[in-house]
Amino acid sequence: MPAGSRHGFMGEEGLAEISARYIRFADTEARGRSPLYEELARAVAGDRETLGFLSTLPDVKRQPNLLLAAVRHLFGTPTGWNEFRQALLAQPEPVRSLMLERSTQTNEPGRCATLLPVLARLPQPLALLEVGTSAGLCLMPDLYGYDYGRKVIRAPEMASEPPVFRCSASETTPLPTASP
């Protein structure tokens, strides 16, 4: 996309708002979880051409995780910012089309880490019902591992390595000794 070709209508304030969104994502979502996504989000926040590309999308479609997922889906996992930027700017239309037709899911099974201390205190065994849209991911708290810093609760042995959710809990949180 040639510089200035599609984002002349958005002023500096609008670009600064998009940039701040990507910095927030890097700081609160990616830091400590995904060094690559943290790097990419910070780089997007400082790149006028990429911010210009994002400014051509509706606000709801400017989400960092949507841009990162779209580029990854279309071109594979980039090794870093230069590869990401090159892929996006060389072929912005497929990225734009994918971002406009898709949305992100907030089906975060990591939220099981906040539920586990409560679930472990209930009479056992438990049966869980999913009433949200997490595709059942929150129905399997016993199949995940949890690292609370001061205590690690391991998942059962499986054919593939189960995810381990890093989380923090206050000293007063009653951590279980095992998954329910």
C-alpha positions as CSV (number, residue, x, y, z in Angstrom):
1,M,0.0,0.0,0.0
2,P,1.6,3.3,-1.0
3,A,2.2,5.7,1.9
4,G,-0.8,8.0,2.4
5,S,-3.0,6.2,-0.2
6,R,-5.9,5.2,2.1
7,H,-5.5,7.0,5.4
8,G,-5.4,10.6,4.6
9,F,-8.8,11.1,6.3
10,M,-7.6,10.1,9.8
11,G,-5.7,12.7,11.7
12,E,-2.8,12.4,14.1
13,E,-5.1,12.0,17.0
14,G,-6.8,9.0,15.4
15,L,-3.5,7.3,14.7
16,A,-2.3,8.0,18.2
17,E,-5.4,6.3,19.5
18,I,-4.7,3.2,17.5
19,S,-1.1,3.3,18.6
20,A,-2.1,3.5,22.2
21,R,-4.4,0.4,21.7
22,Y,-1.4,-1.6,20.5
23,I,0.8,-0.4,23.3
24,R,-1.9,-1.4,25.8
25,F,-2.1,-4.8,24.1
26,A,1.6,-5.3,24.4
27,D,1.7,-4.3,28.0
28,T,-1.4,-6.1,29.3
29,E,-2.1,-9.0,27.0
30,A,1.2,-10.1,25.4
31,R,3.9,-9.2,28.0
32,G,5.0,-12.4,29.7
33,R,2.8,-14.5,27.5
34,S,4.0,-14.0,23.9
35,P,7.3,-12.2,23.3
36,L,6.6,-12.2,19.6
37,Y,3.2,-10.6,19.9
38,E,4.5,-8.1,22.4
39,E,7.3,-7.2,19.9
40,L,4.9,-6.9,17.0
41,A,2.3,-4.9,18.9
42,R,4.9,-2.4,20.0
43,A,6.3,-2.1,16.5
44,V,2.8,-1.6,15.0
45,A,2.3,1.2,17.5
46,G,5.3,3.0,16.1
47,D,4.9,2.4,12.4
48,R,2.9,5.1,10.5
49,E,2.2,2.9,7.5
50,T,0.8,0.0,9.5
51,L,-1.2,2.5,11.6
52,G,-2.5,4.0,8.3
53,F,-3.6,0.6,7.2
54,L,-5.5,0.0,10.4
55,S,-7.1,3.5,10.2
56,T,-8.9,2.3,7.0
57,L,-10.7,-0.4,9.0
58,P,-13.8,0.1,11.2
59,D,-12.8,0.7,14.8
60,V,-14.0,-2.7,16.0
61,K,-11.7,-4.4,13.4
62,R,-8.5,-2.6,14.6
63,Q,-8.0,-5.1,17.4
64,P,-4.4,-6.2,17.9
65,N,-5.2,-9.8,18.2
66,L,-7.2,-9.7,15.0
67,L,-4.4,-8.1,12.9
68,L,-1.8,-10.5,14.4
69,A,-4.0,-13.5,13.7
70,A,-4.9,-12.5,10.2
71,V,-1.3,-12.0,9.2
72,R,-0.3,-15.2,10.8
73,H,-3.2,-17.1,9.1
74,L,-2.3,-15.8,5.7
75,F,1.5,-15.8,5.8
76,G,2.5,-18.1,8.6
77,T,4.1,-17.1,11.9
78,P,6.6,-14.3,11.3
79,T,10.0,-14.5,12.9
80,G,9.9,-10.8,13.9
81,W,8.7,-7.3,13.0
82,N,10.5,-7.0,9.6
83,E,8.9,-10.2,8.3
84,F,5.5,-9.2,9.6
85,R,5.6,-5.7,8.2
86,Q,6.9,-6.9,4.8
87,A,4.0,-9.4,4.5
88,L,1.4,-6.9,5.6
89,L,2.5,-4.1,3.4
90,A,3.1,-6.3,0.4
91,Q,-0.4,-7.8,0.5
92,P,-2.7,-5.6,2.5
93,E,-5.9,-6.5,0.7
94,P,-6.0,-10.1,1.7
95,V,-5.3,-9.1,5.3
96,R,-8.0,-6.4,5.1
97,S,-10.5,-8.8,3.7
98,L,-9.8,-11.4,6.4
99,M,-10.0,-8.9,9.2
100,L,-13.3,-7.6,7.8
101,E,-14.9,-11.0,7.6
102,R,-13.6,-12.5,10.9
103,S,-13.8,-11.6,14.5
104,T,-11.8,-12.6,17.5
105,Q,-12.9,-15.1,20.1
106,T,-12.4,-14.4,23.8
107,N,-12.7,-18.0,24.7
108,E,-9.9,-17.9,27.1
109,P,-9.5,-21.2,29.0
110,G,-6.9,-19.4,31.2
111,R,-9.9,-18.1,33.2
112,C,-10.1,-21.6,34.7
113,A,-7.1,-20.5,36.9
114,T,-9.4,-18.1,38.7
115,L,-12.1,-20.7,39.0
116,L,-10.0,-23.6,40.2
117,P,-9.6,-22.5,43.9
118,V,-13.4,-22.2,44.2
119,L,-14.1,-25.4,42.3
120,A,-11.7,-27.4,44.4
121,R,-13.5,-26.3,47.6
122,L,-16.9,-27.6,46.4
123,P,-18.1,-31.2,47.1
124,Q,-16.6,-33.6,44.6
125,P,-17.0,-34.9,42.0
126,L,-18.2,-31.9,40.0
127,A,-20.2,-31.7,36.8
128,L,-19.8,-28.4,34.8
129,L,-22.2,-26.9,32.3
130,E,-21.1,-24.4,29.8
131,V,-23.5,-21.5,29.2
132,G,-21.1,-19.2,27.5
133,T,-19.4,-19.4,24.1
134,S,-16.1,-20.8,25.1
135,A,-16.6,-23.9,23.0
136,G,-16.3,-26.0,26.1
137,L,-12.8,-24.9,26.9
138,C,-13.8,-23.9,30.4
139,L,-15.4,-27.3,31.0
140,M,-12.0,-29.0,31.3
141,P,-10.2,-27.3,34.3
142,D,-8.9,-30.6,35.4
143,L,-7.0,-31.1,32.1
144,Y,-4.9,-28.0,32.4
145,G,-1.9,-27.2,34.5
146,Y,-1.7,-24.1,36.7
147,D,1.4,-22.2,37.9
148,Y,0.4,-19.8,40.7
149,G,4.0,-18.9,41.4
150,R,4.0,-20.2,44.9
151,K,2.3,-23.5,43.9
152,V,2.1,-25.5,40.7
153,I,-0.8,-27.9,40.0
154,R,0.1,-30.3,37.3
155,A,-2.4,-31.6,34.7
156,P,-2.7,-35.4,34.3
157,E,-0.3,-37.1,31.9
158,M,-1.7,-37.0,28.3
159,A,-0.6,-37.9,24.9
160,S,0.2,-34.3,24.2
161,E,1.6,-31.7,26.6
162,P,-1.4,-29.9,28.3
163,P,-1.3,-26.1,28.6
164,V,0.0,-24.6,31.8
165,F,-1.6,-21.3,32.8
166,R,0.7,-18.9,34.6
167,C,-1.3,-16.8,37.0
168,S,-1.0,-15.0,40.3
169,A,-3.0,-15.3,43.4
170,S,-2.8,-13.4,46.7
171,E,-1.3,-15.1,49.7
172,T,-4.8,-15.5,51.1
173,T,-6.1,-17.4,48.1
174,P,-6.7,-20.9,49.2
175,L,-4.9,-22.8,46.5
176,P,-5.9,-26.5,46.0
177,T,-3.4,-29.3,46.2
178,A,-4.8,-30.9,43.0
179,S,-7.3,-30.3,40.3
180,P,-10.9,-31.2,41.2
